[in-house]
Amino acid sequence: MNLYHNVIIRLISLSLLIVSNSINADIFVREDIITTPDINRFSMCHAHGCKSVEQLSLTQPEWQKISAHFQPAAESAEAERIQIANAIAEFEQIIGVKTDTTHDKAGLFEYMGSYGQLDCIDESTNSTTYLLILEKQGLLKWHKTMDHVTRGYFIFGWPHSSAAMRESSGSENDSENDSENDSENGTEFAVDSWFEDNGQRPHIIPLSQWRSGWTPANEKRIDEQTNR
């Protein structure tokens, strides 16, 4: 693909992302997306910007595969983040079969328009749903689900969305204040599954780092420079 075609594809992709963000500033206000999901009824987005929304459920064997990632219970927030990443990967593997999205590839530009491909709006909405299910089932001791987040609203900062969560104390009496502006309850994290193929573990990184433009490629370059 020559440079001209590559630039055109990127500009088209940017336009679609901007439209998605302007229409769905908070994707959960849509009537066709379940805002209180559980294992018996939840929504799954795909086809870019939640163009397609499917209403799904999990069988008991499927749920057991997901919940098994939380056994034994985590003794720290860091350990629980590993469990969450593994559980979301399991969700994607199971749901990919149900929705024919098992071949979703990391990122968007190269695979834009491919059948079964998800963009960051789809990914962030789905990951938020999965976090809410885990939380409702009492599996999250150290974290609280947040509204999904978006960075880079301008042309030189590509619009990109991610699921997010806040670290809590691990106490049953921990505050349930869900305001994004209140970070006193603990560090906030992006839970970003867009950078990996379907069924792979999402990246969980501090939200402040993610907002600054974090990508796996940037992190790899920093690591390489540090190890020289």
N, C-alpha and C positions, 0 to 999 in steps of 0.2 A: 504494500500500500504506500503510495507516494505521500509526501508531506502535505500537499493540498487536500487530499482526501482525508488524511488524519485530522487536519485542522477543522474541516467541515464537520466531521463526526463529533469532535469534541464540542464544537459550538452548538450543534443540535442537542447533544446530551446536556449541556449546560442549560439550554432553554427549557428542556423538559424538566430538569430538576428545579429551576426557578419557578416554573408554573406549578409543579407539585407542591413546593413549599408555600407558595402564595395561596393556593386553594386549600391546602391541608396543613395550615400552620400547626395545628394540633390534630393529628390524624384521628384521634379517638373521639372527635365530635361527630364523626360520620355515623349515620343510623345503621349502616350495614356491618359495622364493626362492634363486636361485643366488648363492652368496657369492664365487665366483671366476669372474666373468663374462668372456667374450671375445666376439669378433665372431661366432663360430659358435654360441654358445649363451648367452643371458642372459635375465633376467626383466624384465617390465614390469608395473607396478601401475597399476590405475585403479579407479574405482567407489567411492572413499572408503575410507580405511583399508586399502588393498590387499585389498579384498573380492574383486576379480578379479585374477588373476595369469596373464599369458601368457608362454610360453616362445618366444623369437624368435631370429632370426639376421639377419646383414646380408650382402647380396651384395657382391661385390668393387666394382662401380660405386658402391654406396651407401657403402661404407667409404671409397672414394677421395674422395667428396665431403666426408666428415667430416674425414679426415686432411689434406686440402688446406689446411685452415685453419691448419695448423702449418708451412706452407712459405712463406717460409724459416723456419728455427728461430728462436725468440725469443732476443734477446740480453739480456733482462732479465725479472725476475719480473712486472713490470707489463705488459710486452708479452705475456707468456704468458697472463696473466689475460684479456686481450682475446681471444686465440685460443681459450681455454677457453670463454668465453661464446659465441663464434660457433659453436664445435663442438657445444655442448649445444643451441643453437637448431637446428642442422642435425639432430642426433639426433631432436629432437622433431618436426621436419617429416617426416622419413622414417618414424619409428615411428608418428606420428599416423595416417598412411595405413594402416599395417598393422593398427592396433587401433581404427580409427574414433574417434579422440580429437582429430582436427584442430580441432574446434570448442571445445575446452576454453578457458574464459574465465579471466581473471585473478581471483584471490580465490576466495571460496566462497559467502558469504552470499546474494548476489543470485541466483546461479545454482545454488544447492543443489538436488540432485535432477535436474538437467538431464542428458540422455543424453551420455555421453562426458566428463563433468566429473571433474577430479582434485582431491583435497584436498591439504593440505600433507604428509600422510603419504605419499601416492602420489608427489608431486613430489620430496620429499627422498630417498625410496628410489630412484626412477628416476635422479635426478641423481647420486647416489652410485654407482650402477651404471655410468653413463656415464663418470664420473671414473676408476673402477677399470679400465674398458676402455682409456681413453686412457693410463693409467699402464702397464698391462700391455703395450701396444703400443709403449712407449718414447717416447711423445710429450710427456710431462711432464718437463721438465728442471729446472724451478724450483719444483715443488709436489709434495706428498704428500697422498694422499686420507686423510681422517679419517672416523671414524664420524659418522653424521648427528647433529645437535644439536637440542635442544628448549628453548624458553624459555616463561615464563609459565604455571606449573602451577596458578595460583590464579584465581579467578573474575574478579578485576579485572586480570589479565594474561593475555589470551587465549592458550591453549596453541598453540604454533606451532613447526613443525619445518623444518629446512633441511639440505641437504648442506653439507659443510665440507671445508676443506683447509688445509694448513700450508705456508707458504713455506719452501723449502729453499735451500741455497747454490748450487745449480746444478752441484755437483760430483758425479761418478759415485761418489765415496767418501762422500757425505753419509750421515749416520746414518739408519737405517730404523726408529728408535724411533717407534711409532705411538701412544704413550700420549697421551691428551687433556690430561693434566696437565703434560706436558713441552712448554713453549712455547719452549725455548731454541733450537730449530732455526729459528725464524722466526715471523713474524706469522701468526696463524690467521685464516682468512676464511670467512664464510658464503657459500654459493653457492645463492641463493634464487630459484627459478623460479616460485614460487607467485603472485607479484605481477604476472605478465605472462601474456598469452594464449599458447596453444601455439605453439611455433616462434619465439618472441621470445627475445632474449638474457636470461639470468638476471642478477640483481643480485649482484655480488661485492663485499662490503664487509667491513671488519675485523670479526671475530667479536665483539669486545668492544662495538663500536658496535651490532651486530645484537642482542646480548643485552640491551642497554639499552632495547630497544623500537623500534628503527629500522623505518621504513616509507618507501616512496617518497613518500607524501603528507606525512609529517613533514619529510622532506628538502626537498621543494618549498617548504613553508611557511618553513623556515629560510632557504632561498635568497632567497625573496621579501622577507623581513624584512631580510636583509643588503643587498639591492640597493636598498632604499628610500632 
